[in-house]
Amino acid sequence: MKTARQRLDILTTFAELGSYRATAALCGTTHKTVRRVVEQGSRPPLDRPPRPKATDPYRDLIERKVKATDGRSSAKRLLPLCRAEGYTGSARSLRRAVAEAKAEYRRTRRTYRPWVPAPGEHLVFDWGEEGPLKVFCAVLAWSRWRFVRFAGCQDQATTLGLLAECFEAIGGVPAVALTDRMGCLKGGVVANVVVPAPGFVAFAAHYGVRPDFCEAGDPESKGIVENLVGYAKADLIVGLGPWPTMAEANIDAEAWCAEVNGRVHSETSAIPDERLVVERTLLRPLPSMRPTIGPVEMRTVDHLRTVRFRSARYSVPGTFIRMRVEVHIEGPELVIRHEDTEIARHRLVGPGEMSLLDEHYGRPARKPTRAVRPRTAAELAFLDLGPVAEAFLRAAAAAGTTKLPSELAIIVELERAHGREALVSALERALAYRRFRAADVRSILAAGPGVTRPRSAGAELDTELPPVPVRSLDAYALGERS
């Protein structure tokens, strides 16, 4: 089939020469083709109706599926659906129809309008990955000032910590912090409205910044930071990496940011560092201290004055029983707060373990013991002798003394004959030698003050030693040999 340009050349040449064969020789074709083109050119064009296509009855189905998949559906996946609806054409015709539907959808999908950022308004941040490296990227929308750091993970604490470091590097706080719907900062989605995570809300309230999230699966809404992620991968990671440690990687990242922020930006035709000086006057001031960064969880203090966190227990002061407290991790420690006031700080312990502080209970820990509760008159009278009587009773019971109640009653009767002081002294001696019968106590009392008192080993003697004659060392010197 001849193109419009070739037909025009044939008609122009034939108008000058008037011969089919001469025109064919100059245009490189046959005289029959020249004759057909001339005859068609002399007739008015036919108004032919478009030929129906085999895919026309299924055009609505194709357009619906293309729109539902945001223009990503393929003809291979649509062919079984069209076959089920009665399509009998070829797969090639369906591919052509799907391609036309995708092209039309892209033309009408969105009308872009350039975003004109205001100074001091938006900071856009996102994560990128290049192999095992996780790179955090942030950029001020108006000044195009860029911030890039590396980290080992992408959890909430790391993200907010790097965002706080970015604010400090900028020297102020913007009005809005825009990011995508990353799981560590997203608490939920209701009617396409993102609910920020509690930790992100507390962080934003501390700095006075408004958290904002872009549309799901829509990189165009934050393309400014997407470009920075790609730029950091192509220029920083490929150019300077890999690094043996994360600290060295961040040193190079900081130097790279200083380099790119000191060059003229291709979009603004200005140096980001110079524009930042202007934008910094419109930023909110930094707070005096960094906020508590980390997942904050709420707990209720139980009657044991403890809270449970990760299958471990941590003590709190008794005045907070049945109150709700905030629990979060700061490095290797667990911090417990109530209404923004720190009430306890513990070292992290493993599951099933406890961390109890003595000041939360008013006394140091003691060994568990069962209280002595006398019931009979003899028991009351015996325990009235003092602490030594309780120690004697516990030791006698542990030794398996038989008929202990009657023995105690006999010991109590000995007070009438010997007095309380002598009886207490006899109980101390009986306890020291582990003699728990009433007859033993009676024998000790009968011996009276003549009973020897045991002394601890190594005690000094209380007597004066007799003098001993001594000789000087000179007396042992050898005489001179003759």
C-alpha positions in Angstrom: 0.0 0.0 0.0 1.4 3.3 -1.1 1.7 6.1 1.5 0.2 9.5 1.0 3.6 10.9 0.2 4.2 8.3 -2.6 0.8 8.9 -4.1 1.4 12.6 -4.1 4.8 12.1 -5.9 3.1 9.9 -8.5 0.3 12.4 -9.2 2.7 15.3 -9.4 5.0 13.5 -11.8 2.2 12.3 -14.0 0.8 15.8 -14.2 4.1 16.9 -15.7 4.8 13.9 -18.0 1.4 12.7 -18.9 2.7 9.1 -19.4 2.1 6.1 -17.2 5.4 4.4 -18.1 7.5 7.5 -17.9 6.0 8.3 -14.4 6.6 4.7 -13.3 10.3 4.9 -14.4 10.9 8.0 -12.4 8.9 6.9 -9.3 10.3 3.4 -9.2 7.0 1.5 -9.6 5.0 -0.1 -12.4 2.8 1.6 -14.9 -0.3 -0.3 -13.6 0.3 1.2 -10.1 0.6 4.7 -11.7 -2.7 4.2 -13.6 -4.5 3.0 -10.4 -3.2 6.0 -8.3 -4.2 8.4 -11.0 -7.7 7.0 -11.5 -8.2 7.0 -7.7 -7.0 10.6 -7.5 -9.4 11.7 -10.1 -12.4 10.2 -8.2 -13.8 11.7 -5.1 -12.9 9.8 -1.9 -15.4 7.2 -0.8 -17.1 7.8 2.6 -16.8 4.3 3.8 -18.2 3.5 7.3 -15.7 1.9 9.7 -15.6 -1.8 9.7 -16.9 -3.4 12.9 -14.3 -5.2 15.0 -14.7 -8.5 16.8 -13.7 -6.7 20.1 -16.4 -4.0 19.9 -19.0 -5.8 21.9 -16.5 -6.3 24.7 -15.2 -2.8 24.8 -17.0 -1.9 28.0 -15.7 -5.0 29.8 -12.1 -4.2 28.7 -12.4 -0.6 29.9 -13.8 -1.6 33.2 -11.0 -4.0 33.9 -8.4 -1.6 32.8 -9.8 1.1 35.1 -10.1 -1.2 38.0 -6.5 -2.2 37.7 -5.2 1.3 37.2 -4.1 0.5 33.7 -2.0 -2.6 34.6 -4.3 -5.4 33.4 -2.9 -7.4 30.5 -4.6 -8.9 27.5 -3.5 -12.4 28.6 -5.6 -12.1 31.8 -8.6 -10.5 30.0 -8.7 -13.2 27.3 -10.4 -15.8 29.5 -13.0 -13.3 30.7 -13.8 -12.3 27.2 -14.0 -15.9 26.1 -16.5 -16.6 28.8 -18.6 -13.7 27.5 -18.6 -15.1 24.0 -15.6 -13.6 22.3 -14.4 -15.7 19.4 -11.8 -13.4 17.9 -8.0 -13.8 18.1 -5.7 -13.0 20.9 -3.9 -10.5 18.7 -7.1 -8.5 18.1 -7.7 -8.5 21.9 -4.2 -7.2 22.6 -4.8 -4.4 20.2 -8.0 -3.5 21.9 -6.5 -3.6 25.4 -3.6 -1.4 24.2 -6.0 1.2 22.9 -8.0 1.1 26.1 -4.9 1.5 28.2 -3.7 4.5 26.1 -7.1 6.1 26.5 -7.1 5.5 30.2 -3.7 7.1 30.6 -4.8 10.2 28.7 -7.8 10.7 30.9 -6.5 9.2 34.2 -5.1 12.4 35.8 -4.4 15.9 34.7 -1.2 17.0 36.4 -0.6 20.5 37.7 2.8 21.6 39.0 3.0 21.8 42.8 4.0 25.2 44.0 5.4 24.7 47.6 5.3 27.4 50.2 8.4 28.1 52.3 8.3 26.5 55.7 5.4 24.3 54.9 6.3 20.7 53.8 9.0 18.3 54.7 8.7 15.0 52.6 10.4 11.9 53.8 10.6 8.2 52.8 12.6 5.1 53.0 14.6 3.4 50.2 16.4 0.1 50.0 19.4 -1.0 48.1 20.4 -4.5 48.9 20.8 -4.8 52.7 21.0 -1.0 53.1 18.1 1.0 54.3 18.4 4.7 53.4 16.2 7.4 55.0 15.6 10.4 52.7 14.0 13.7 53.5 13.7 17.0 51.6 12.3 20.4 52.3 9.9 21.1 49.4 10.6 24.8 48.9 14.3 25.1 49.4 15.1 21.5 48.1 17.4 21.0 51.1 18.2 17.3 51.3 18.9 14.9 54.2 20.1 11.3 53.8 21.1 8.8 56.5 21.5 5.0 56.7 20.0 2.7 59.3 19.7 -1.0 60.0 15.9 -1.2 60.2 12.8 0.7 59.4 10.8 0.5 62.6 9.0 3.4 64.3 11.8 4.3 66.8 14.4 4.5 64.0 12.2 6.5 61.7 11.2 9.1 64.3 14.8 9.3 65.6 16.1 10.1 62.1 13.2 12.6 61.6 14.2 14.3 64.8 17.9 14.4 63.6 16.6 15.9 60.4 14.8 18.7 62.2 17.9 19.5 64.2 20.0 19.6 61.0 17.5 21.9 59.4 17.4 24.1 62.5 13.6 24.3 62.8 10.4 22.4 62.3 8.1 22.7 59.2 4.4 22.8 59.4 3.7 19.4 57.7 5.6 16.1 57.6 4.4 14.2 54.5 5.2 10.6 53.9 3.7 7.5 52.4 1.6 5.0 54.3 4.5 3.2 55.9 3.4 0.5 58.4 5.5 1.8 61.4 3.7 5.2 61.3 0.2 4.1 60.3 -2.2 3.1 63.0 -5.1 2.3 60.7 -7.2 3.5 57.7 -10.8 4.5 57.9 -12.6 5.5 54.7 -9.2 6.1 53.1 -8.2 8.5 56.0 -5.0 7.3 57.7 -5.0 7.2 61.5 -1.4 7.9 62.7 0.2 5.5 65.2 0.2 6.8 68.8 3.9 7.1 68.9 3.8 9.3 65.7 1.1 11.4 67.2 3.1 12.0 70.4 6.2 12.9 68.4 4.2 15.3 66.2 2.6 17.0 69.2 6.1 17.5 70.8 7.5 19.2 67.7 4.3 21.0 66.7 4.2 19.4 63.2 1.2 18.0 61.4 1.5 14.4 60.2 0.2 13.8 56.6 0.0 10.7 54.4 -0.2 10.5 50.6 -2.6 8.4 48.6 -1.9 4.6 48.7 0.2 3.4 45.8 0.6 6.9 44.5 4.3 7.9 44.2 3.3 11.0 42.2 2.0 12.7 45.3 5.5 12.6 46.8 7.7 12.5 43.7 10.1 15.1 45.2 11.4 12.6 47.7 11.1 9.6 45.3 13.6 11.5 43.1 15.9 12.0 46.1 15.8 8.3 46.9 16.7 7.4 43.3 19.5 10.1 43.3 20.9 8.8 46.6 21.0 5.2 45.2 22.6 6.2 41.9 25.1 8.7 43.2 25.8 8.0 46.9 25.4 4.2 47.3 26.8 3.2 43.9 29.5 5.9 44.0 30.8 5.4 47.5 29.5 2.1 48.9 29.7 -0.5 50.2 30.8 0.4 53.8 32.1 -1.9 56.5 30.1 -0.2 59.2 26.9 1.9 59.5 28.9 4.7 61.2 31.2 5.1 58.2 28.2 5.0 55.8 26.5 7.9 57.7 29.8 9.9 57.6 29.8 9.6 53.8 26.1 10.4 53.7 26.5 13.5 55.7 29.4 14.7 53.4 27.3 13.9 50.4 24.4 15.9 51.6 26.8 18.9 52.2 28.0 18.5 48.7 24.6 18.4 46.9 23.1 21.1 49.1 25.9 23.4 48.1 25.4 23.0 44.4 22.8 24.7 42.2 19.6 22.7 42.0 18.4 22.0 38.4 14.8 22.8 39.2 15.1 25.9 41.3 18.3 27.3 39.7 19.4 28.1 43.3 21.6 26.7 46.0 19.6 24.8 48.6 21.8 26.0 51.5 21.1 29.6 50.5 17.4 29.0 50.2 17.4 27.2 53.6 18.6 30.4 55.2 15.5 32.2 54.0 13.2 29.3 54.8 14.6 28.8 58.3 13.0 32.2 59.3 9.6 30.7 58.7 10.1 27.4 60.5 8.9 26.7 64.0 11.6 26.7 66.7 13.0 23.4 68.0 11.9 22.2 71.4 14.5 22.3 74.2 14.6 18.4 74.5 14.1 15.5 72.2 10.9 13.6 72.9 10.7 10.0 74.1 11.0 8.0 70.9 9.8 4.4 70.8 6.6 2.4 70.9 4.6 3.7 73.9 2.2 1.2 75.4 -0.3 1.7 78.2 -0.5 -0.5 81.2 -2.5 -0.7 84.5 -0.6 -1.0 87.7 -1.8 -4.2 89.6 -2.1 -4.7 93.3 1.5 -6.1 93.5 2.7 -2.6 92.4 4.0 -4.0 89.1 3.3 -3.6 85.4 3.6 -6.4 82.9 5.6 -5.8 79.7 6.8 -8.5 77.3 6.1 -11.3 79.7 8.2 -9.6 82.5 7.2 -7.6 85.5 8.5 -4.2 86.6 7.7 -2.4 89.9 6.3 1.1 90.4 5.5 3.1 93.5 2.5 2.0 95.5 0.6 5.3 95.0 -0.1 4.3 91.3 -2.0 1.1 92.0 -4.9 0.7 89.5 -3.7 3.8 87.5 -2.8 3.8 83.8 0.9 4.4 83.0 2.9 4.7 79.9 5.6 2.1 79.2 8.3 2.5 76.6 11.9 1.5 75.9 14.9 3.9 75.9 17.9 1.9 74.8 18.6 -0.9 77.4 16.1 0.5 79.9 12.4 0.5 80.4 10.9 3.9 81.4 7.5 4.1 83.1 5.7 7.5 83.1 2.5 8.9 84.5 1.1 12.1 82.9 4.5 12.9 81.4 6.3 12.4 84.7 8.9 9.6 85.0 8.0 7.4 88.0 10.3 4.4 87.5 13.2 3.2 85.4 14.4 -0.4 85.1 17.0 -2.4 83.2 15.3 -4.7 80.7 14.9 -8.3 81.9 13.9 -11.4 80.0 10.5 -13.0 79.8 9.3 -14.5 83.1 11.8 -12.4 85.1 11.1 -9.5 87.5 12.8 -6.2 88.2 11.7 -5.0 91.7 13.1 -1.9 93.4 13.3 -1.8 97.2 12.2 1.9 97.4 8.8 0.9 95.8 8.1 -1.3 98.8 9.6 0.7 101.6 12.0 -2.1 102.7 14.6 -4.5 101.3 13.5 -7.9 100.3 13.3 -10.6 103.0 13.1 -14.3 102.9 9.5 -15.6 103.0 8.5 -16.8 106.5 5.3 -17.9 108.1 4.2 -15.7 111.0 4.1 -17.3 114.5 0.5 -17.1 115.8 0.1 -18.4 119.4 -3.3 -19.8 120.4 -3.0 -21.5 123.8 -2.0 -19.8 127.1 1.3 -21.8 127.2 2.2 -20.6 123.7 1.4 -17.0 124.6 3.4 -17.1 127.8 6.4 -18.7 126.1 6.5 -16.3 123.1 6.2 -13.4 125.6 9.8 -14.2 126.6 11.0 -12.3 123.5 12.8 -13.0 120.1 14.9 -15.8 121.6 11.7 -17.8 122.4 10.5 -17.5 118.8 13.9 -18.6 117.5 13.9 -21.5 120.0 10.4 -22.6 118.9 11.3 -22.5 115.2 14.5 -24.5 115.7 12.8 -27.0 118.0 10.0 -27.6 115.4 12.6 -27.9 112.6 14.5 -30.5 114.6 11.4 -32.6 115.0 11.0 -32.3 118.8 8.2 -34.5 119.9 5.6 -33.4 122.5 6.7 -29.8 121.9 3.5 -28.2 123.4 4.0 -29.9 126.8 7.7 -29.1 126.7 6.9 -25.4 126.2 4.4 -25.5 129.1 7.1 -26.9 131.4 9.7 -24.3 130.3 7.2 -21.5 131.1 6.8 -22.9 134.7 10.5 -22.6 135.2 10.2 -18.8 135.2 8.6 -18.8 138.7 11.6 -20.5 140.2 14.5 -18.9 138.4 13.2 -15.6 137.0 12.8 -14.3 133.5 16.4 -13.1 133.0 17.8 -16.5 133.9 15.3 -18.4 131.8 16.0 -16.2 128.7 19.8 -16.8 129.2 19.2 -20.6 129.5 17.1 -20.5 126.3 19.9 -18.8 124.5 22.4 -21.4 125.7 20.0 -24.3 124.8 19.5 -22.8 121.4 23.2 -22.5 120.8 23.8 -26.2 121.7 20.5 -27.3 120.1 19.0 -28.8 123.2 15.2 -28.4 123.0 13.9 -30.5 125.9 12.6 -28.9 129.1 14.9 -31.2 131.1 17.9 -29.6 129.2 16.8 -26.1 130.0 16.3 -27.2 133.7 19.8 -28.6 133.8 21.2 -25.3 132.4 19.4 -23.4 135.1 20.5 -25.7 137.8 24.2 -25.2 136.8 23.7 -21.5 137.4 26.5 -19.0 136.7 29.2 -21.7 136.8 28.3 -22.7 133.2 31.1 -21.8 130.8 30.3 -19.3 128.0 31.3 -20.4 124.6 33.5 -17.9 122.8 34.1 -17.5 119.1 37.2 -19.0 117.6 40.2 -16.7 117.5 39.2 -14.5 120.4 42.1 -12.8 122.2 43.2 -14.1 125.6 42.5 -11.8 128.5 45.6 -12.7 130.5 49.1 -11.2 130.8 51.9 -13.4 129.5 55.1 -13.8 131.7 58.2 -12.0 130.6 60.6 -14.1 128.5 64.4 -13.4 128.3 65.6 -12.5 124.8 69.0 -12.2 123.1 70.0 -9.9 120.4 70.9 -11.1 116.9 74.5 -10.1 117.5 74.9 -13.0 119.9 74.4 -15.4 117.1 77.2 -13.9 114.9 80.1 -16.2 113.9 83.5 -15.3 115.3 86.5 -14.5 113.1 88.5 -17.5 111.9 92.2 -17.7 112.9 
